[in-house]
Each structure stands twice: as structure tokens, then as C-alpha cells.
Amino acid sequence: LLNQTSSITYIRLRGLSVNQKVQMAVFAMFLTFYVLTLIGNILIVITITYDRWLHTPMYFFLSNLSFIDVCHSTVTVPKMLIDTWSEEKLVSFDACVTQMFFLHLFACTEIFLLTIMAYDRYVAICKPLQYMTVMNWKVCVLLAVALWTGGTIHSIALTSLTIKLPYCGPDEIDNFFCDVPQVIKLACTDTHIIEILIISNSGLISVVCFVVLVVSYAVILVSLRQQLSEGRRKALSTCAAHLTVVTLFLGHCIFIYSRPSTSLPEDKVVAVFFTAVTPLLNPIIYTLRNEDMKNALNKL
């Protein structure tokens, strides 16, 4: 993947702060978030795997979400934790490209997964009698393969666009991880076309999936008015959990990738939520609002 026209071998990351005390506070906070993210999401995967009552399409996709959250957080957080103890905060160009590839692989796969989970809830609530026919295990596996394939294609396309550019300096990124909008600003050529392609790729995927998700849940909420109070309460709780995750995750993607590559003061705050906070909130939201998961965790 190494770009042969690049004269940059290492990239310097500015991180979140240059203040030593702030860096120590950031280290403690991110380490706590990361450990809790690993414990929470891995516990969900184990619980769903070993509890036969949770072998349903919804929990199959939820276990996929937990697995992706572990991977997504691992792409950026461990490197950031190491960098808090380093003055230079250097990353090789190859490692930077690799980080970008996996960051977009897991992010795009999660976007597709959240969309499929919304469809799963739509079928379960609006067409309950046809649910097991529509969402049988063959369909679930095919959907899982499709979302991972889609995420891989998206990531390859975006990374390929980035590494074909000539890089000759500067060699500093104002962030704590490598991402396409920041990296292409290091190119010594006009990147206007690349920025348009990024917006039409990542930005369009984020916006379209967000619109589809909102419409899906709007249809679900309308159909819930016809259901009994107990079933309605449970369905509303599930939908509220999904919508919270969707808003937190897709909000970042729309904010970063649906505009030209200009730096804003809010970028780092949004990046922190995207890489560290959202993967931690997912297991909290899905377990604390879900009686089946809480009962299964207690049994485990």
C-alpha cells in the first residue's frame, strides 16, 4: 500500500493537548473507557453465544455490533494511549495508511449494520407473523456477509484514493489518529477532486443511511400506536436504544465527512466521541434498557 511518490516516511500527531497534566488526565480517561469497552462488548458477545434464548436475529446482529465496537476502538485508542507518554508522537506512513483502512472498514460496516438492525426491528414490530420467515438464519448470514463486504469495498476505495496522492510535507496532523480528511491535507497537490469524492462516498453513505434509519423508526413508531401497552413499551424501549446509538455514531460521520476538509475546533471533541465514547455507550445502552440481556448476564 505504500505510496511510492511520497517523501514522507513518518507523520507527527499533535494529539489532544500539549499540556502534560491534561495528557495524564486524558490517558486515565481513555484507558478507563477502553478497558470498559472491551469488558462490556466482549461480555455481550459471550452472553449471546452461550445463552440459547438469545439466538435470535436481533441478538445475532447485536453481537456483531459489539465485535465491531471492540475492533473500532482498538484501531485508535491503544496508539493514543502510547502517544501520551511520547514527546514526538510519530507514526509511520504505512501505519497511518493501515489505521485509516481499518478505521473506515469498521466504521462503514457499523453504519450498514445499524441500518440492517433498523430493518430487523421494522419487520419484528410491523410484520410479527412473517418475522421468522423474512429474517431466517440464511438471510441473517447473507446480510452479515453483505455488510462486511460493503465496508471492505468502501475502505479499499477510500484508502486507494488517499495513497495515490504525492506527499512532500508538511508532516503533522492536528489529531490523535490518522483519518483521510487530515492526511490528504499533507499532499503537495490540489485535493479538491479527492475531497468531492470523499463527500460523495463517506458523506453520502452516512446521510443516506441516517435518513433511511429515521424513516424506518418513524414507520415503527406510527405502527406502535395500534399495539397493546406492554408490547408498545418494550418496542419503544428497543427503538429508543437504537436511535441513541444511531444519532451518536452517524452524527460524527455526517459532521466530518459531509463537508470540505477544513479544521474546526469541534473536530477533536467529535473524534473522541466517535472512537472512545460511542463504543462504550453501545453495551450500556443495549444492556441497561434490555431485560432479556440483563437476565442473561445475571445467569452467566
N, C-alpha and C positions, 0 to 999 in steps of 0.2 A: 504493500500500500504506500510505501514511501514515495513522496513526490521528488522526482529526480531534478526538477528545476528549482528546488528550494535551497537557499543558502542558510536557512535557519535550522540548527540541529537541536536547540533547546528553547523552550518558551518559559518565560518567567510569569508566575501567577502572583498577583498582588494580594490575594486573599481577602478576608473580610475587614481586617484592620491591621495597622502597623503598630498600634499600641500594645505593649507586652501584656499588661493586665487584662485588656479586652480579649486578647488572644487566648489567655489562660481560661477566662470565663467561657469563651466560645468553645474551647476544647472540652471543658467539663460538660457543657450543654449538649454538644454534638455527640460526645461519647455516650452520654445517658440516652439520648434519643436513639442512637444506632443500636445499642445493646437491647433496649426495649423493643425496637422494631424487629430485630432478629428473634427475640424470645416470643413476642406476640404472634408474628406471622408464621414462624415455624410451628408453634403450638397449634395454630389453626389448621395447618396442613396435616399434622399428626392426628389431631382430633377427628377431622373429616375422613381421613384414611381408615382409622380404626373403629369408628362408630358407624355401624351399618345403617342406622336410621338416618344418617346424613348423606347416604349415597343417592343423592338426587341431582338433577341438572343444576339447580341454583348453587348447591354447595360444591359441586364439581368446578363451576366457574369461580366460586369464591376461593377455592384452594389454588386455582391458577393465579388469581389476583394477589394472594398472599405470597406465592412464589415469585411473581414479577416484582412485588414491592421489596422483597429481600434483595433481589438482583439489582433493581434500580437504585436502591440506597447504597449498595456495595460498590457501584461504579464510581461514585463521587466521594462519599463520606470518609472511608479509610485514608485516601490520599490527602484529604483536607486535614484530618487529624494528625497525620505525619508532618504535614507542612507547618503546623502551628509551632513545631519545635525546630524548624529550619528558617534561617535568615533569608536564603535565596529563593526558596520555593520554586525550584526548577522542575520542568517536566520535558522529556524528550519529545521531538516532533512525532515520532512513531507512536509513543504512548498517548500523546494528545489525540491523534487520529483514532487510535483504538478506543479511547474513552468516549469520543464523540459517537463512534459507531454503536457501541453498546448502550450509551445513553439514549440514543434515538430508537434503537431496537426495542428496548424495554418500554420507553415512553409511548411509542406508537402502538405497540402491542397492547398496552394497557388501555389506550383510547378505544381500540377496536373491541377489547374485552368488555369495557364498561357499556359500550353500545349493545353488544350481544346480551349482556346481563339485563339491560332495559327491555330488550325484546323478550327474553325469558320471563320477566315479570309481567309483561303485557299479555303473553299467552296464558300464564298461570292465573291471572286475575280476570281477564276479559273472556277467555275461552277455556275455562277449567276442565270441561268434559273432554276436550280434544288435546289437553296438555301433554299427556304421556305419549300420544300418537305423534304430535308435532315435534316435541322435544325428546325423542327417544335417544338412546345412547349412541347410536350410529351418527345421528345428526350432531350431537354434542361433540363427539370426537372430530368430525369433519369441520365444525365451526372452530374448534381449538386449533386444528392444523391450519385453517384458513387465516386466523388472526395472527399466528406466529409467522406464517409465510408473508402476509401483508406487511408486518412490522419489519421483517428482514429485507424485503424489496425496498421499502421506504428508506431504511437506514443505508443500504448499499448505494442507492441513488444519491442521497444527500451527501454521504461521505465522498463519493466519487467526484461530485461537483467541487467539493472543497479541496481535495488533494491535487486536482489538475491545475490549480492556480499557482503562479510563481510567487514565492515568498522571499523577500530580501530585507526585511526589517520594517518597522520596529519588532521587537520580540517579547513584548509584555502584554498580558491580558488582565484587564481590571475585573477579575472574578476569582473564585476559588476552584474552578474546574474548567475544562475546555468545552466550548459549545460553538456551533457553526457561526452564529452571528458575530461573536467576538473574534474568532480565528480568521474569518475572511477579511476582517479589517486590517490584518497584518500583511495582506497581499499587496505587491507593488504593481497593481494593475487596476483598471476600472472594474468594480464588482457589482455594478448596477444591475446587470442581467442576472447574475447569480442571486442577488437579493430578491429579485422578482420571482425567480424560480423557487427560492426558499418559501416565500409568502404563498405562492401558488401550490406548494407541496405541503409543508408542515402547517402553515396557517389555514389553508383550505380544509385540510383533514380535520383540524381542531374545530373550526367554525361549523362545518357541515355535521360532524358527529354531535356537537353540542346542540345544534338545532334539532337533529333527529331525536336526541335524548329528551329534550324539553317537550317536544311534541308527543313522544311516547308516554311520558309521565302525565302530561295533560289529559291524554285519552284515558289513561288508567284512572286518574282522579275523577273524571266525569263518570266513568263506569262504576266507580265505588259508591256513588250515591244510591245505586239500586240494591246494594248488598246489605246484609244484616250487620248490626252494630259491632259484634265481636270480630267477624271476618274483616269488616271495614277497618277497625282499629289496628289489627295485625298487618293488613296490607299497607295502610298509611305509614306505619312504623317502618316497614321494609323500604317503601318508596322514599321516605324522608332520609333514611340512611344512605341510599343510593345517590340521591340528589346532592347530599352534602359532599360525598366523595367526588362526584362529577364536577361540582362547582369549584372545589378546591384544586382539583387536578387540571381540568381543562381551562380554568381561568388563567393559570400560568401560561399554558401553551398558546392561548389566544393573545395574551399580553405580550409575549416575547416574539412569537413567530408571525404575527399578523401585521407587523409594521416594519419599516426600514431599519437597518442595523445601526441605530443611534443609541448611545448610552443614556440611561435615565437613572436618577438617584434610587428609584424604587427597584431596579433590576436585581440587586443583591438580596433584598428582602424577599422578593418573589422567588428567587432561586433557592433560598433557604427553605421556604415552604415546599417547593417542588421536590427537592432532593432529600430533605430530612424530616419535615413535619408530616406531610401527607402520608408517606409510607407507615408512619407510626400511628396516625389517626385512623387509618383503614381498619386494623384489627380492633381498636377501641370502639369505633362506630358500629361495626358489624357484630361484635360480641355483646356489648352492653345493651344494645337495642334488640337483641335476638334471644328469645327464651330457649329455643332449641340448642343454640350454640352454648349458652350458659349451662344448661343441663348436661350437655355432652362433655364440657370442660370439667364440670364437677365430678362426673363419673370417671373421667380419665385421671 
